Amino acid sequence: MSRTFKPRRRRLGSRRASLHAELLPRFGLDESGPSIDLRALFEPGSTVCLEIGSGNGDLASYMTRNFPQYSVVAVDVHRPGIARLLDDIDSYSLVNARVVEGDALIFVERLMASSLDEVWTFFPDPWPKNAQAHRRLFTTERIVRLARVLREGGVLRVATDVDSYAISIDRKLRESGLFEELCADRPEWRIETAFERAGREAGRSSTDLTFVRNGVAVNS
Ligand SMILES: C[S@@+](CC[C@H](N)C(=O)[O-])C[C@H]1O[C@@H](n2cnc3c(N)ncnc32)[C@H](O)[C@@H]1O
């Protein structure tokens, strides 16, 4: 199976490395393993969100500090970003955040069907060349895997600053028959990350896409 990322290992400084080693077992979930009920990890009634590609963790940290009704599982393969978020979870005693250091597409296989309220994927790597298209997160097959874990009425939020990718994502989600388009508004809580800011400074503007999971069953 191809990956939506190219593995890159960046070394952590010694303080971050020891924090990462200490905190990952406390606040991390394994990428693979037995089925897991995320709702049982959080306050009953909270909005359970999966953030795919949490980068340096800014949004997950901001949301869980400022909107305690949201519970966020942030997934990325990027160890320095995971380490930063672990640091925040510990420093702010966040009970509504967990991390997965690994591939979100493998992790979702651990989740029960219809177990998430929201899936966020802000600035997924666009893989613009045709030869790289198999790495895109929004392929027909991967959309089905995300749809399986989102409950009916649950929300899929996407943002990208690559116009052609926005058009492609929009089309693929519609064609899947598993989602209905809700709006193209930017959620007011979606802070500008360093990644988005760099794009804006380079002249790119962001498109937000918000889709709702409909009641069509996923064949698995
Ligand atoms: C362009 S960055 C955007 C990061 C962040 N959302 C932001 O706005 O700053 C995309 C991120 O997605 C991560 N990523 C790509 N595929 C992934 C996957 N299958 N599972 C987890 N993370 C993934 C990459 O490691 C990278 O950190």
The ligand as an SDF file (V2000), in Angstrom:
LIG
                    3D

 27 29  0  0  0  0  0  0  0  0999 V2000
    1.2640   20.1050    4.8150 C   0  0  0  0  0  0  0  0  0  0  0  0
    1.3230   19.4960    6.4070 S   0  0  0  0  0  0  0  0  0  0  0  0
    0.0160   20.3760    7.2470 C   0  0  0  0  0  0  0  0  0  0  0  0
    0.1260   20.2650    8.7310 C   0  0  0  0  0  0  0  0  0  0  0  0
   -0.9470   21.0240    9.5600 C   0  0  0  0  0  0  0  0  0  0  0  0
   -2.2760   20.4950    9.3240 N   0  0  0  0  0  0  0  0  0  0  0  0
   -0.8870   22.5080    9.3580 C   0  0  0  0  0  0  0  0  0  0  0  0
   -1.8570   23.1010    8.8680 O   0  0  0  0  0  0  0  0  0  0  0  0
    0.1420   23.1070    9.6970 O   0  0  0  0  0  0  0  0  0  0  0  0
    0.6260   17.8760    6.1850 C   0  0  0  0  0  0  0  0  0  0  0  0
    0.9210   16.9600    7.3480 C   0  0  0  0  0  0  0  0  0  0  0  0
    0.2200   15.7450    7.1430 O   0  0  0  0  0  0  0  0  0  0  0  0
    1.0110   14.6800    7.6430 C   0  0  0  0  0  0  0  0  0  0  0  0
    0.5030   13.4390    7.0520 N   0  0  0  0  0  0  0  0  0  0  0  0
    0.4430   13.1130    5.7510 C   0  0  0  0  0  0  0  0  0  0  0  0
   -0.1230   11.9000    5.5940 N   0  0  0  0  0  0  0  0  0  0  0  0
   -0.4170   11.4520    6.8430 C   0  0  0  0  0  0  0  0  0  0  0  0
   -0.9970   10.2540    7.3330 C   0  0  0  0  0  0  0  0  0  0  0  0
   -1.3970    9.2790    6.5280 N   0  0  0  0  0  0  0  0  0  0  0  0
   -1.1430   10.1200    8.6610 N   0  0  0  0  0  0  0  0  0  0  0  0
   -0.7410   11.1140    9.4930 C   0  0  0  0  0  0  0  0  0  0  0  0
   -0.1810   12.2660    9.0870 N   0  0  0  0  0  0  0  0  0  0  0  0
   -0.0160   12.4290    7.7700 C   0  0  0  0  0  0  0  0  0  0  0  0
    2.4240   15.0960    7.2620 C   0  0  0  0  0  0  0  0  0  0  0  0
    3.3970   14.4400    8.0550 O   0  0  0  0  0  0  0  0  0  0  0  0
    2.3840   16.6020    7.5300 C   0  0  0  0  0  0  0  0  0  0  0  0
    2.7750   16.8970    8.8530 O   0  0  0  0  0  0  0  0  0  0  0  0
  1  2  1  0
  2  3  1  0
  2 10  1  0
  3  4  1  0
  4  5  1  0
  5  6  1  0
  5  7  1  0
  7  8  2  0
  7  9  1  0
 10 11  1  0
 11 12  1  0
 11 26  1  0
 12 13  1  0
 13 14  1  0
 13 24  1  0
 14 15  1  0
 14 23  1  0
 15 16  2  0
 16 17  1  0
 17 18  1  0
 17 23  2  0
 18 19  1  0
 18 20  2  0
 20 21  1  0
 21 22  2  0
 22 23  1  0
 24 25  1  0
 24 26  1  0
 26 27  1  0
M  CHG  2   2   1   9  -1
M  END
$$$$
